[in-house]
Amino acid sequence: MAYGTLPGDSSGARQQAAAASTDAAAAKRDVAELERDLGHLKLVCAAVWELVKERSKLTEDDLVAKVAELDAKDGVADGQLTRGVRKCVQCQRTVPAKQNKCMYCGTVQPAGSVFEGI
């Protein structure tokens, strides 16, 4: 939403203020929803980790080491699981990480991991 107004246009300023307020309220709702989703994901991850620990010989140190390994796979240890570009299986041209189909030859790219679709 654009919030620019002409000087002396008080009705326009009121409309802009109302639009900005509506946008801010929507952003607050979006953030609250994302925070709920993040809390749920943290709970599920903790439950999965507890199950793995109970049923295997893995330790917290094993988990920390694997997180660091995955983090560094993209060349940047930044605490993020970042997908990089890849080569098309058919024409060998670059395919952006978020695309599942080559824009040059149309070949559907196989997923290397279930997490690539996220």
C-alpha positions in Angstrom: 0.0 0.0 0.0 1.3 3.5 -0.9 1.0 6.1 1.8 2.0 9.2 -0.1 -0.3 12.3 0.1 -0.6 15.8 -1.2 0.1 18.7 1.1 -3.0 20.0 2.8 -5.1 16.9 2.0 -6.3 15.9 5.4 -8.9 13.4 4.2 -6.2 11.7 2.2 -4.0 11.7 5.3 -6.8 10.1 7.3 -7.3 7.4 4.6 -3.6 6.7 4.6 -3.5 6.5 8.3 -6.4 4.1 8.3 -4.8 1.9 5.6 -1.5 1.9 7.5 -3.3 0.9 10.7 -5.1 -1.9 8.8 -1.7 -3.1 7.3 -0.1 -3.0 10.7 -2.9 -5.1 12.3 -2.6 -7.7 9.5 1.2 -7.8 10.0 0.7 -8.4 13.7 -1.8 -11.3 12.9 0.7 -12.8 10.5 3.5 -12.6 13.0 1.4 -14.2 15.7 0.4 -17.0 13.4 4.1 -17.6 12.5 5.0 -17.6 16.2 2.3 -20.3 16.8 3.6 -22.4 13.9 7.2 -22.1 15.1 6.2 -23.1 18.6 4.4 -26.2 17.2 7.4 -27.1 15.0 9.7 -26.8 18.1 7.4 -29.1 20.0 7.3 -31.7 17.2 11.1 -31.6 16.8 11.6 -32.0 20.5 9.2 -35.0 20.5 11.0 -36.6 17.5 14.4 -36.1 19.2 13.2 -37.7 22.4 11.9 -40.7 20.4 15.2 -41.0 18.6 17.3 -40.8 21.8 15.1 -43.4 23.5 15.3 -45.9 20.6 19.0 -45.4 19.6 22.4 -44.7 21.0 22.5 -41.2 19.7 23.4 -38.3 22.0 23.0 -34.5 22.1 26.6 -34.3 20.8 25.6 -36.4 17.8 22.7 -34.1 17.1 24.8 -30.9 17.4 27.5 -32.4 15.1 24.8 -33.3 12.5 23.3 -29.8 12.7 26.7 -28.2 12.1 27.4 -30.6 9.2 24.1 -29.8 7.5 24.5 -26.1 8.2 27.9 -26.0 6.4 26.7 -28.0 3.3 25.8 -24.8 1.5 29.1 -23.2 2.3 27.9 -20.8 4.9 27.6 -21.8 8.6 24.7 -19.4 9.3 22.2 -21.6 11.2 20.0 -22.0 8.2 19.2 -24.9 5.9 19.6 -23.1 2.6 19.1 -24.8 -0.8 21.5 -23.9 -3.5 21.2 -24.0 -7.3 21.6 -27.4 -9.1 22.2 -28.6 -12.6 19.3 -29.9 -14.7 19.5 -33.7 -15.1 18.7 -33.4 -18.8 20.4 -30.3 -20.2 22.8 -29.5 -17.4 21.7 -25.8 -17.2 21.3 -24.1 -13.8 17.9 -24.7 -12.1 17.1 -22.5 -9.1 16.6 -24.4 -5.8 12.9 -23.5 -5.5 12.0 -24.8 -9.0 11.2 -28.4 -9.6 11.2 -28.0 -13.4 14.0 -26.8 -15.8 12.9 -23.5 -17.4 15.1 -24.3 -20.5 14.1 -27.9 -21.4 11.1 -28.5 -19.1 12.5 -31.6 -17.4 11.1 -32.2 -14.0 14.0 -32.4 -11.5 14.1 -35.3 -9.0 14.0 -34.3 -5.4 17.2 -35.1 -3.5 15.4 -34.9 -0.2 11.9 -34.6 1.1 13.0 -31.3 2.6 13.7 -29.8 -0.8 10.0 -29.2 -1.3 9.6 -27.1 1.8 
